[in-house]
Amino acid sequence: MSLLNVNTIEPSTGTDITLGASGDTITVPSGATITNSGTATGFDTAGTNSFSVAGSGNQSSIADNTWTKLTFDSENWDTDSCFASNKFTAPAAGKYFFTANASMYGDTDNGNSIAGKFYKNGSGDAQTASQLDLAGGSNIISLCLLRCTGIFDLAQNDYIEVYVRFNTNSSTITAPASRSFMGYRVA
């Protein structure tokens, strides 16, 4: 084993420095720290590109029995500025996990059906739909919380939004401020 003691390594020509060759293992000893001041590529991406947002007030006057995009105007965090205009936009290709929840109630009448799902690039994704229907059209849902989850294979610039639908006899719908939407890259 050879030992090389230096403080700085710079390429003699070009801009790349190669450590090892294909099949080699580069070991960073316990207690050592790798500090990145540039762009890291090829490293594990799980847990990156994460965000968590919520509604700060009621989203009112939602049309009855109509798929409507939820709004989220309060960011808890957004590690890579991926969330804007009520949607998450993938900064890089990969697999992403999302979860969202929302409560809804009819402004003047109870309902009999409530549903939510993610939309990818403007199209609803049935695999992520969450729905509750009451048989016989009984309007007894006064307030209901629903949650949607899903894993999407996204290309760079694909986007995800949250949509809901609540069916009442004749009422408009309100989604209280307790709604939330979060996600992160898993691979």
Secondary structure, DSSP 8 states (H G I E B T S, - for coil): ------S----SSSS----S-TT------TT-----SS---SS--TT-S-EEEE-SS-EEEE-TT--EE----EEEEETTS-EETTEEE-SSSEEEEEEEEEEEEESSS-EEEEEEEEEETTEE-GGG-EEEE-GGG---BSSEEEEEEEEEEE-TT-EEEEEEEEEESS--EEE-TT-EEEEEE--
